[in-house]
Amino acid sequence: MTEAPAFLDLRSARGRRMLTGLTLGSGVAILDGSVVNVALRAIGRDLDASLAQLQWVVNGYLLALASLVLVGGALGDRRGRLRVYLVGIVAFAVASALCALAQTPGQLVGLRVLQGVGAALLTPGALALIQASFRPEDRAPAIGTWAGMSGIAAALGPLVGGWLVDHASWRWIFAINVPLCVGVLLLTRSSTPESRDPSATGTFDVAGAVLTVLSLGAATYALTAAGESTGPVVVASWVVAGACAVGFVVVERRSAHPMVPLGMFRSRVFSAANAMTVLVYGALGGVTLFVVLQLQAAGWGALEAGLSSLPVTVALMLLSSAAARLAARTGPRFPMSLGPLVCAGGTLLLLPVADEATWLRVLPGMVVFALGLALLVSPLTAAVLAAAPDRLAGVASGVNNAVARAGSLLAVAALPALVGLAGDDYLDPASMASGFRGAMTWCAVLLALGGLVSWFGLGRRAPR
């Protein structure tokens, strides 16, 4: 395949079809990172799973996505972004169908890892294709639309999952992906021009990819197991995680063709935006997990618990484009600093839910949290891509996606142990309420730190 001779117009039928397909594909992958949360109690009861096993149902997907999304970006830059994107969609659809048939917690965890591999191939390709295919003046609106709709997909996850759990089965949260993926294939194959990085040559960075998987995997295991054990295996896991992280930096510095060109981090904006991402998305993963578990422990149905995310959906739908325009005028520093602080305030407003789970206690916190999230999502995405050269769009997107998923991965792994939850405590209302208070407090701290990192890290001269 050859590169497109001209950029696409966002207003053309082909441009709209391409953006719809890429957004839907990314949305399906992002939705599966959150849709499973509201089904965890049903999965636990049906498959007789412990809290640690349920953590791995969430984290198996996030681990593969966070570890390999860099590989997906690098493969797309070398082999063709559209080609890798379509392979990822097919792999994701097959893994989703198999997840719906799982009979044991171990089977489901393994299949969730395979599902994450497919998501890692398709996720970075969407943004890179937008950046490479649309006219320069159309890129910011296209990215704003993509970011907003992708955020909506993440927020819709608990709602869709709750309806399916209450009216069908938890297995349908995976089965529904199959027809959606078929739609993505039909939309993107005929409308999306192929693109790649012409300077990406040489051998693929296998060592860097392996070290990434081992480091994140060992750290996730150590954090998850810490709630039930502090033995030598946990200590050894931390040693492996640290050694592999150091090894990754060494390998990337010495490699002639690194998976992650470390020179990108010389950009203050790029480094600060990714530091903020790991904090904010760590908190986001914690909030989305613990809110639905707490509401269900308090007697809410799965659909009711899923409806609690509706303010996030509405805010992202209505405000993401406006936030992108605001960042284009003022630079990303203001929205990326204020947004996390507003989210932190919303998280603290959710604390009374531990005492009494009513809509009057849930709604204010979720509305404030949603407003903060809508303020930061689009500017964050645009800032990351603006801080990297166009030819490294796939890598830059992959790094930011990896950082976001790693933040959620580590938070979901660590928070239950930090707040004293283990075994089947998620089924006990008193234990869950105590854990919920601690989790919301930790999430608020992470969000506040994210706002401070943006304010001091981005600086006044961040690119608009």
LOGU-666603 format. One record per residue (C-alpha): residue number from 1; x, y, z. Coordinates in pm, whole numbers. Layout:
// LOGU-666603
<site i="NUM" x="X" y="Y" z="Z"/>
...
This chain:
// LOGU-666603
<site i="1" x="0" y="0" z="0"/>
<site i="2" x="118" y="354" z="-73"/>
<site i="3" x="65" y="663" z="131"/>
<site i="4" x="-229" y="888" z="46"/>
<site i="5" x="-136" y="1160" z="-205"/>
<site i="6" x="-347" y="1425" z="-28"/>
<site i="7" x="-495" y="1494" z="314"/>
<site i="8" x="-863" y="1421" z="379"/>
<site i="9" x="-1123" y="1689" z="449"/>
<site i="10" x="-1306" y="1625" z="775"/>
<site i="11" x="-1630" y="1750" z="619"/>
<site i="12" x="-1618" y="1504" z="327"/>
<site i="13" x="-1819" y="1182" z="333"/>
<site i="14" x="-1499" y="977" z="331"/>
<site i="15" x="-1349" y="1183" z="613"/>
<site i="16" x="-1660" y="1146" z="829"/>
<site i="17" x="-1674" y="772" z="759"/>
<site i="18" x="-1309" y="731" z="850"/>
<site i="19" x="-1343" y="926" z="1176"/>
<site i="20" x="-1656" y="729" z="1268"/>
<site i="21" x="-1483" y="396" z="1214"/>
<site i="22" x="-1168" y="492" z="1404"/>
<site i="23" x="-1365" y="640" z="1691"/>
<site i="24" x="-1594" y="337" z="1716"/>
<site i="25" x="-1298" y="98" z="1716"/>
<site i="26" x="-1116" y="291" z="1987"/>
<site i="27" x="-1440" y="324" z="2180"/>
<site i="28" x="-1496" y="-52" z="2184"/>
<site i="29" x="-1146" y="-112" z="2319"/>
<site i="30" x="-1177" y="163" z="2581"/>
<site i="31" x="-1528" y="52" z="2679"/>
<site i="32" x="-1398" y="-295" z="2759"/>
<site i="33" x="-1160" y="-145" z="3010"/>
<site i="34" x="-1454" y="-16" z="3215"/>
<site i="35" x="-1757" y="-226" z="3120"/>
<site i="36" x="-1636" y="-524" z="3320"/>
<site i="37" x="-1636" y="-334" z="3651"/>
<site i="38" x="-2011" y="-337" z="3694"/>
<site i="39" x="-2021" y="-711" z="3615"/>
<site i="40" x="-1754" y="-816" z="3866"/>
<site i="41" x="-1997" y="-924" z="4139"/>
<site i="42" x="-2196" y="-1133" z="3889"/>
<site i="43" x="-1877" y="-1285" z="3749"/>
<site i="44" x="-1748" y="-1356" z="4100"/>
<site i="45" x="-2065" y="-1536" z="4202"/>
<site i="46" x="-2102" y="-1728" z="3875"/>
<site i="47" x="-1738" y="-1842" z="3857"/>
<site i="48" x="-1674" y="-1850" z="4235"/>
<site i="49" x="-1390" y="-1599" z="4208"/>
<site i="50" x="-1198" y="-1423" z="4486"/>
<site i="51" x="-1128" y="-1050" z="4491"/>
<site i="52" x="-772" y="-1112" z="4370"/>
<site i="53" x="-904" y="-1314" z="4074"/>
<site i="54" x="-1151" y="-1037" z="3991"/>
<site i="55" x="-869" y="-784" z="4004"/>
<site i="56" x="-691" y="-993" z="3742"/>
<site i="57" x="-1003" y="-1001" z="3524"/>
<site i="58" x="-965" y="-623" z="3510"/>
<site i="59" x="-586" y="-613" z="3516"/>
<site i="60" x="-520" y="-893" z="3266"/>
<site i="61" x="-670" y="-670" z="2999"/>
<site i="62" x="-499" y="-355" z="3124"/>
<site i="63" x="-163" y="-533" z="3157"/>
<site i="64" x="-159" y="-649" z="2795"/>
<site i="65" x="-284" y="-311" z="2674"/>
<site i="66" x="-36" y="-107" z="2878"/>
<site i="67" x="258" y="-336" z="2799"/>
<site i="68" x="201" y="-379" z="2427"/>
<site i="69" x="40" y="-54" z="2315"/>
<site i="70" x="392" y="75" z="2251"/>
<site i="71" x="451" y="-229" z="2031"/>
<site i="72" x="127" y="-153" z="1848"/>
<site i="73" x="236" y="203" z="1780"/>
<site i="74" x="582" y="98" z="1660"/>
<site i="75" x="442" y="-181" z="1441"/>
<site i="76" x="198" y="63" z="1283"/>
<site i="77" x="474" y="312" z="1205"/>
<site i="78" x="676" y="35" z="1037"/>
<site i="79" x="422" y="-202" z="880"/>
<site i="80" x="134" y="33" z="811"/>
<site i="81" x="-99" y="188" z="1066"/>
<site i="82" x="-420" y="83" z="893"/>
<site i="83" x="-298" y="-276" z="851"/>
<site i="84" x="-208" y="-311" z="1220"/>
<site i="85" x="-532" y="-140" z="1324"/>
<site i="86" x="-742" y="-390" z="1127"/>
<site i="87" x="-545" y="-688" z="1262"/>
<site i="88" x="-612" y="-557" z="1613"/>
<site i="89" x="-986" y="-528" z="1547"/>
<site i="90" x="-1005" y="-889" z="1426"/>
<site i="91" x="-801" y="-1018" z="1722"/>
<site i="92" x="-1017" y="-820" z="1964"/>
<site i="93" x="-1338" y="-962" z="1816"/>
<site i="94" x="-1215" y="-1324" z="1839"/>
<site i="95" x="-1091" y="-1282" z="2197"/>
<site i="96" x="-1421" y="-1117" z="2298"/>
<site i="97" x="-1621" y="-1411" z="2164"/>
<site i="98" x="-1401" y="-1652" z="2363"/>
<site i="99" x="-1435" y="-1443" z="2682"/>
<site i="100" x="-1811" y="-1486" z="2657"/>
<site i="101" x="-1761" y="-1865" z="2672"/>
<site i="102" x="-1517" y="-1878" z="2968"/>
<site i="103" x="-1600" y="-2135" z="3239"/>
<site i="104" x="-1341" y="-2060" z="3511"/>
<site i="105" x="-1172" y="-1746" z="3651"/>
<site i="106" x="-839" y="-1864" z="3508"/>
<site i="107" x="-983" y="-1903" z="3160"/>
<site i="108" x="-1142" y="-1559" z="3172"/>
<site i="109" x="-820" y="-1393" z="3289"/>
<site i="110" x="-619" y="-1559" z="3012"/>
<site i="111" x="-870" y="-1458" z="2746"/>
<site i="112" x="-881" y="-1104" z="2881"/>
<site i="113" x="-505" y="-1089" z="2824"/>
<site i="114" x="-561" y="-1192" z="2460"/>
<site i="115" x="-831" y="-929" z="2431"/>
<site i="116" x="-584" y="-671" z="2560"/>
<site i="117" x="-333" y="-774" z="2292"/>
<site i="118" x="-589" y="-691" z="2022"/>
<site i="119" x="-668" y="-360" z="2191"/>
<site i="120" x="-296" y="-275" z="2205"/>
<site i="121" x="-269" y="-317" z="1828"/>
<site i="122" x="-565" y="-98" z="1741"/>
<site i="123" x="-558" y="175" z="2007"/>
<site i="124" x="-250" y="378" z="1903"/>
<site i="125" x="-331" y="342" z="1534"/>
<site i="126" x="-647" y="551" z="1556"/>
<site i="127" x="-482" y="873" z="1670"/>
<site i="128" x="-183" y="822" z="1442"/>
<site i="129" x="-412" y="772" z="1141"/>
<site i="130" x="-606" y="1088" z="1228"/>
<site i="131" x="-285" y="1287" z="1261"/>
<site i="132" x="-145" y="1153" z="934"/>
<site i="133" x="-462" y="1154" z="721"/>
<site i="134" x="-651" y="1478" z="786"/>
<site i="135" x="-561" y="1830" z="678"/>
<site i="136" x="-362" y="2018" z="945"/>
<site i="137" x="-655" y="2253" z="1014"/>
<site i="138" x="-890" y="1956" z="1066"/>
<site i="139" x="-669" y="1762" z="1306"/>
<site i="140" x="-761" y="1945" z="1628"/>
<site i="141" x="-1139" y="1913" z="1570"/>
<site i="142" x="-1095" y="1548" z="1467"/>
<site i="143" x="-885" y="1473" z="1775"/>
<site i="144" x="-1139" y="1655" z="1993"/>
<site i="145" x="-1420" y="1444" z="1849"/>
<site i="146" x="-1218" y="1125" z="1888"/>
<site i="147" x="-1117" y="1207" z="2246"/>
<site i="148" x="-1467" y="1309" z="2348"/>
<site i="149" x="-1637" y="1006" z="2196"/>
<site i="150" x="-1370" y="773" z="2332"/>
<site i="151" x="-1424" y="921" z="2677"/>
<site i="152" x="-1796" y="869" z="2635"/>
<site i="153" x="-1729" y="503" z="2550"/>
<site i="154" x="-1536" y="462" z="2874"/>
<site i="155" x="-1814" y="629" z="3069"/>
<site i="156" x="-2084" y="424" z="2895"/>
<site i="157" x="-1912" y="101" z="2996"/>
<site i="158" x="-2074" y="68" z="3339"/>
<site i="159" x="-2413" y="170" z="3200"/>
<site i="160" x="-2410" y="-80" z="2914"/>
<site i="161" x="-2261" y="-349" z="3136"/>
<site i="162" x="-2522" y="-292" z="3406"/>
<site i="163" x="-2810" y="-327" z="3162"/>
<site i="164" x="-2666" y="-647" z="3015"/>
<site i="165" x="-2596" y="-800" z="3358"/>
<site i="166" x="-2948" y="-725" z="3485"/>
<site i="167" x="-3138" y="-823" z="3171"/>
<site i="168" x="-2923" y="-1092" z="3009"/>
<site i="169" x="-2590" y="-1220" z="3144"/>
<site i="170" x="-2242" y="-1088" z="3218"/>
<site i="171" x="-2127" y="-1292" z="2916"/>
<site i="172" x="-2298" y="-1045" z="2684"/>
<site i="173" x="-2063" y="-764" z="2785"/>
<site i="174" x="-1805" y="-951" z="2576"/>
<site i="175" x="-2028" y="-1098" z="2306"/>
<site i="176" x="-2163" y="-756" z="2207"/>
<site i="177" x="-1816" y="-657" z="2086"/>
<site i="178" x="-1832" y="-893" z="1789"/>
<site i="179" x="-2094" y="-709" z="1578"/>
<site i="180" x="-1940" y="-373" z="1677"/>
<site i="181" x="-1600" y="-487" z="1547"/>
<site i="182" x="-1757" y="-601" z="1220"/>
<site i="183" x="-1900" y="-250" z="1180"/>
<site i="184" x="-1556" y="-98" z="1240"/>
<site i="185" x="-1403" y="-319" z="971"/>
<site i="186" x="-1666" y="-216" z="718"/>
<site i="187" x="-1622" y="156" z="790"/>
<site i="188" x="-1242" y="177" z="800"/>
<site i="189" x="-1129" y="-56" z="521"/>
<site i="190" x="-1286" y="151" z="245"/>
<site i="191" x="-1229" y="500" z="383"/>
<site i="192" x="-892" y="511" z="560"/>
<site i="193" x="-567" y="573" z="370"/>
<site i="194" x="-262" y="377" z="475"/>
<site i="195" x="24" y="564" z="642"/>
<site i="196" x="354" y="479" z="805"/>
<site i="197" x="672" y="643" z="929"/>
<site i="198" x="916" y="635" z="634"/>
<site i="199" x="1211" y="680" z="872"/>
<site i="200" x="1118" y="374" z="1080"/>
<site i="201" x="1368" y="118" z="955"/>
<site i="202" x="1585" y="-155" z="1101"/>
<site i="203" x="1504" y="-438" z="1337"/>
<site i="204" x="1213" y="-430" z="1578"/>
<site i="205" x="1291" y="-360" z="1945"/>
<site i="206" x="1203" y="-704" z="2086"/>
<site i="207" x="1410" y="-657" z="2402"/>
<site i="208" x="1231" y="-334" z="2490"/>
<site i="209" x="890" y="-495" z="2441"/>
<site i="210" x="977" y="-798" z="2658"/>
<site i="211" x="1119" y="-582" z="2938"/>
<site i="212" x="803" y="-366" z="2937"/>
<site i="213" x="578" y="-671" z="2978"/>
<site i="214" x="794" y="-821" z="3253"/>
<site i="215" x="824" y="-498" z="3450"/>
<site i="216" x="454" y="-411" z="3448"/>
<site i="217" x="350" y="-774" z="3498"/>
<site i="218" x="576" y="-822" z="3800"/>
<site i="219" x="467" y="-493" z="3957"/>
<site i="220" x="100" y="-578" z="3905"/>
<site i="221" x="143" y="-920" z="4060"/>
<site i="222" x="327" y="-773" z="4360"/>
<site i="223" x="59" y="-511" z="4422"/>
<site i="224" x="-229" y="-757" z="4382"/>
<site i="225" x="-70" y="-1024" z="4601"/>
<site i="226" x="24" y="-773" z="4872"/>
<site i="227" x="-332" y="-781" z="5002"/>
<site i="228" x="-307" y="-1149" z="5093"/>
<site i="229" x="68" y="-1215" z="5125"/>
<site i="230" x="394" y="-1034" z="5197"/>
<site i="231" x="622" y="-1334" z="5144"/>
<site i="232" x="939" y="-1373" z="4941"/>
<site i="233" x="748" y="-1412" z="4614"/>
<site i="234" x="612" y="-1058" z="4648"/>
<site i="235" x="958" y="-922" z="4731"/>
<site i="236" x="1106" y="-1108" z="4433"/>
<site i="237" x="836" y="-963" z="4208"/>
<site i="238" x="932" y="-611" z="4311"/>
<site i="239" x="1297" y="-688" z="4239"/>
<site i="240" x="1209" y="-822" z="3894"/>
<site i="241" x="987" y="-518" z="3822"/>
<site i="242" x="1260" y="-273" z="3918"/>
<site i="243" x="1537" y="-457" z="3736"/>
<site i="244" x="1331" y="-481" z="3416"/>
<site i="245" x="1238" y="-111" z="3435"/>
<site i="246" x="1605" y="-15" z="3463"/>
<site i="247" x="1691" y="-261" z="3187"/>
<site i="248" x="1427" y="-105" z="2962"/>
<site i="249" x="1582" y="241" z="2995"/>
<site i="250" x="1930" y="103" z="2926"/>
<site i="251" x="1814" y="-92" z="2620"/>
<site i="252" x="1624" y="203" z="2475"/>
<site i="253" x="1923" y="433" z="2516"/>
<site i="254" x="2157" y="192" z="2340"/>
<site i="255" x="1924" y="70" z="2068"/>
<site i="256" x="1973" y="207" z="1717"/>
<site i="257" x="1599" y="167" z="1659"/>
<site i="258" x="1428" y="199" z="2000"/>
<site i="259" x="1062" y="128" z="2052"/>
<site i="260" x="1044" y="446" z="2262"/>
<site i="261" x="1281" y="722" z="2148"/>
<site i="262" x="1372" y="863" z="2489"/>
<site i="263" x="1455" y="1195" z="2327"/>
<site i="264" x="1079" y="1268" z="2320"/>
<site i="265" x="1094" y="1310" z="2696"/>
<site i="266" x="1331" y="1605" z="2658"/>
<site i="267" x="1013" y="1797" z="2576"/>
<site i="268" x="889" y="1942" z="2904"/>
<site i="269" x="529" y="1937" z="2779"/>
<site i="270" x="548" y="1572" z="2671"/>
<site i="271" x="699" y="1460" z="3002"/>
<site i="272" x="461" y="1665" z="3218"/>
<site i="273" x="155" y="1554" z="3021"/>
<site i="274" x="247" y="1188" z="3064"/>
<site i="275" x="325" y="1232" z="3434"/>
<site i="276" x="-17" y="1391" z="3478"/>
<site i="277" x="-173" y="1108" z="3276"/>
<site i="278" x="-49" y="830" z="3502"/>
<site i="279" x="-184" y="1008" z="3811"/>
<site i="280" x="-522" y="1106" z="3667"/>
<site i="281" x="-594" y="779" z="3492"/>
<site i="282" x="-485" y="588" z="3802"/>
<site i="283" x="-748" y="778" z="3997"/>
<site i="284" x="-1003" y="729" z="3719"/>
<site i="285" x="-949" y="353" z="3729"/>
<site i="286" x="-995" y="353" z="4107"/>
<site i="287" x="-1309" y="566" z="4102"/>
<site i="288" x="-1483" y="367" z="3828"/>
<site i="289" x="-1404" y="38" z="4004"/>
<site i="290" x="-1493" y="132" z="4361"/>
<site i="291" x="-1807" y="334" z="4291"/>
<site i="292" x="-1988" y="47" z="4120"/>
<site i="293" x="-1867" y="-208" z="4377"/>
<site i="294" x="-1982" y="14" z="4666"/>
<site i="295" x="-2323" y="84" z="4513"/>
<site i="296" x="-2383" y="-285" z="4448"/>
<site i="297" x="-2268" y="-374" z="4800"/>
<site i="298" x="-2525" y="-121" z="4926"/>
<site i="299" x="-2802" y="-303" z="4739"/>
<site i="300" x="-2812" y="-126" z="4403"/>
<site i="301" x="-2869" y="-335" z="4092"/>
<site i="302" x="-2605" y="-353" z="3820"/>
<site i="303" x="-2803" y="-118" z="3592"/>
<site i="304" x="-2856" y="137" z="3869"/>
<site i="305" x="-2485" y="129" z="3952"/>
<site i="306" x="-2404" y="173" z="3585"/>
<site i="307" x="-2636" y="474" z="3563"/>
<site i="308" x="-2415" y="652" z="3816"/>
<site i="309" x="-2168" y="714" z="3532"/>
<site i="310" x="-2427" y="899" z="3321"/>
<site i="311" x="-2303" y="1249" z="3424"/>
<site i="312" x="-1960" y="1160" z="3286"/>
<site i="313" x="-2113" y="1053" z="2955"/>
<site i="314" x="-2318" y="1372" z="2922"/>
<site i="315" x="-2031" y="1603" z="3019"/>
<site i="316" x="-1785" y="1446" z="2776"/>
<site i="317" x="-2040" y="1453" z="2496"/>
<site i="318" x="-2128" y="1819" z="2546"/>
<site i="319" x="-1802" y="1974" z="2661"/>
<site i="320" x="-1505" y="1791" z="2503"/>
<site i="321" x="-1503" y="1997" z="2184"/>
<site i="322" x="-1532" y="2319" z="2383"/>
<site i="323" x="-1240" y="2211" z="2601"/>
<site i="324" x="-1033" y="2142" z="2290"/>
<site i="325" x="-1111" y="2492" z="2156"/>
<site i="326" x="-1024" y="2646" z="2493"/>
<site i="327" x="-688" y="2469" z="2497"/>
<site i="328" x="-621" y="2579" z="2139"/>
<site i="329" x="-664" y="2943" z="2246"/>
<site i="330" x="-498" y="2941" z="2587"/>
<site i="331" x="-262" y="2645" z="2571"/>
<site i="332" x="-312" y="2322" z="2768"/>
<site i="333" x="-181" y="2440" z="3107"/>
<site i="334" x="-504" y="2590" z="3241"/>
<site i="335" x="-753" y="2310" z="3152"/>
<site i="336" x="-505" y="2034" z="3236"/>
<site i="337" x="-439" y="2189" z="3579"/>
<site i="338" x="-794" y="2284" z="3673"/>
<site i="339" x="-956" y="1966" z="3542"/>
<site i="340" x="-783" y="1724" z="3783"/>
<site i="341" x="-849" y="1955" z="4079"/>
<site i="342" x="-1220" y="1966" z="3994"/>
<site i="343" x="-1218" y="1586" z="3966"/>
<site i="344" x="-1055" y="1564" z="4310"/>
<site i="345" x="-1334" y="1776" z="4456"/>
<site i="346" x="-1595" y="1548" z="4301"/>
<site i="347" x="-1420" y="1241" z="4441"/>
<site i="348" x="-1430" y="1385" z="4794"/>
<site i="349" x="-1799" y="1465" z="4750"/>
<site i="350" x="-1855" y="1090" z="4700"/>
<site i="351" x="-1732" y="1000" z="5050"/>
<site i="352" x="-2081" y="1015" z="5212"/>
<site i="353" x="-2193" y="735" z="4977"/>
<site i="354" x="-2015" y="496" z="5214"/>
<site i="355" x="-2270" y="580" z="5485"/>
<site i="356" x="-2583" y="589" z="5271"/>
<site i="357" x="-2599" y="516" z="4898"/>
<site i="358" x="-2871" y="747" z="4766"/>
<site i="359" x="-2891" y="942" z="4443"/>
<site i="360" x="-2871" y="1268" z="4640"/>
<site i="361" x="-2530" y="1159" z="4766"/>
<site i="362" x="-2404" y="1003" z="4442"/>
<site i="363" x="-2511" y="1264" z="4188"/>
<site i="364" x="-2328" y="1579" z="4313"/>
<site i="365" x="-1992" y="1405" z="4331"/>
<site i="366" x="-2030" y="1240" z="3992"/>
<site i="367" x="-2139" y="1566" z="3825"/>
<site i="368" x="-1837" y="1757" z="3960"/>
<site i="369" x="-1606" y="1468" z="3870"/>
<site i="370" x="-1751" y="1462" z="3517"/>
<site i="371" x="-1698" y="1835" z="3464"/>
<site i="372" x="-1333" y="1806" z="3561"/>
<site i="373" x="-1280" y="1507" z="3334"/>
<site i="374" x="-1440" y="1681" z="3036"/>
<site i="375" x="-1211" y="1978" z="3092"/>
<site i="376" x="-888" y="1778" z="3070"/>
<site i="377" x="-936" y="1486" z="2826"/>
<site i="378" x="-921" y="1664" z="2489"/>
<site i="379" x="-643" y="1911" z="2583"/>
<site i="380" x="-432" y="1624" z="2718"/>
<site i="381" x="-454" y="1426" z="2395"/>
<site i="382" x="-381" y="1728" z="2176"/>
<site i="383" x="-89" y="1839" z="2396"/>
<site i="384" x="82" y="1500" z="2375"/>
<site i="385" x="61" y="1487" z="1996"/>
<site i="386" x="159" y="1853" z="1952"/>
<site i="387" x="473" y="1797" z="2159"/>
<site i="388" x="600" y="1516" z="1931"/>
<site i="389" x="705" y="1528" z="1562"/>
<site i="390" x="439" y="1411" z="1313"/>
<site i="391" x="657" y="1118" z="1207"/>
<site i="392" x="648" y="987" z="1567"/>
<site i="393" x="271" y="1025" z="1603"/>
<site i="394" x="219" y="651" z="1650"/>
<site i="395" x="490" y="626" z="1915"/>
<site i="396" x="368" y="937" z="2100"/>
<site i="397" x="12" y="805" z="2102"/>
<site i="398" x="139" y="467" z="2216"/>
<site i="399" x="339" y="615" z="2503"/>
<site i="400" x="46" y="818" z="2630"/>
<site i="401" x="-194" y="525" z="2600"/>
<site i="402" x="55" y="299" z="2777"/>
<site i="403" x="97" y="549" z="3058"/>
<site i="404" x="-280" y="589" z="3096"/>
<site i="405" x="-346" y="214" z="3108"/>
<site i="406" x="-47" y="157" z="3336"/>
<site i="407" x="-186" y="415" z="3576"/>
<site i="408" x="-524" y="240" z="3588"/>
<site i="409" x="-355" y="-100" z="3606"/>
<site i="410" x="-138" y="-15" z="3905"/>
<site i="411" x="-417" y="169" z="4088"/>
<site i="412" x="-662" y="-121" z="4053"/>
<site i="413" x="-388" y="-359" z="4169"/>
<site i="414" x="-280" y="-146" z="4467"/>
<site i="415" x="-597" y="14" z="4605"/>
<site i="416" x="-770" y="-297" z="4750"/>
<site i="417" x="-459" y="-382" z="4954"/>
<site i="418" x="-411" y="-19" z="5060"/>
<site i="419" x="-766" y="2" z="5196"/>
<site i="420" x="-769" y="-344" z="5354"/>
<site i="421" x="-990" y="-542" z="5111"/>
<site i="422" x="-919" y="-906" z="5023"/>
<site i="423" x="-1090" y="-1241" z="4960"/>
<site i="424" x="-1467" y="-1197" z="4936"/>
<site i="425" x="-1477" y="-863" z="5122"/>
<site i="426" x="-1633" y="-706" z="4813"/>
<site i="427" x="-1952" y="-898" z="4901"/>
<site i="428" x="-1964" y="-763" z="5261"/>
<site i="429" x="-2132" y="-417" z="5287"/>
<site i="430" x="-1943" y="-306" z="5601"/>
<site i="431" x="-1600" y="-403" z="5468"/>
<site i="432" x="-1675" y="-251" z="5130"/>
<site i="433" x="-1789" y="80" z="5284"/>
<site i="434" x="-1467" y="113" z="5482"/>
<site i="435" x="-1258" y="31" z="5177"/>
<site i="436" x="-1456" y="277" z="4965"/>
<site i="437" x="-1375" y="568" z="5197"/>
<site i="438" x="-1006" y="493" z="5181"/>
<site i="439" x="-1009" y="444" z="4804"/>
<site i="440" x="-1184" y="776" z="4737"/>
<site i="441" x="-935" y="957" z="4958"/>
<site i="442" x="-640" y="804" z="4774"/>
<site i="443" x="-796" y="889" z="4437"/>
<site i="444" x="-848" y="1251" z="4541"/>
<site i="445" x="-481" y="1275" z="4637"/>
<site i="446" x="-372" y="1136" z="4298"/>
<site i="447" x="-595" y="1383" z="4113"/>
<site i="448" x="-468" y="1680" z="4311"/>
<site i="449" x="-111" y="1576" z="4237"/>
<site i="450" x="-202" y="1550" z="3868"/>
<site i="451" x="-324" y="1910" z="3868"/>
<site i="452" x="-6" y="2031" z="4036"/>
<site i="453" x="214" y="1842" z="3790"/>
<site i="454" x="33" y="2008" z="3499"/>
<site i="455" x="57" y="2356" z="3647"/>
<site i="456" x="427" y="2343" z="3726"/>
<site i="457" x="530" y="2103" z="3449"/>
<site i="458" x="362" y="2251" z="3142"/>
<site i="459" x="468" y="2608" z="3200"/>
<site i="460" x="330" y="2918" z="3035"/>
<site i="461" x="485" y="2846" z="2696"/>
<site i="462" x="327" y="2506" z="2636"/>
<site i="463" x="226" y="2472" z="2266"/>
<site i="464" x="-127" y="2569" z="2172"/>
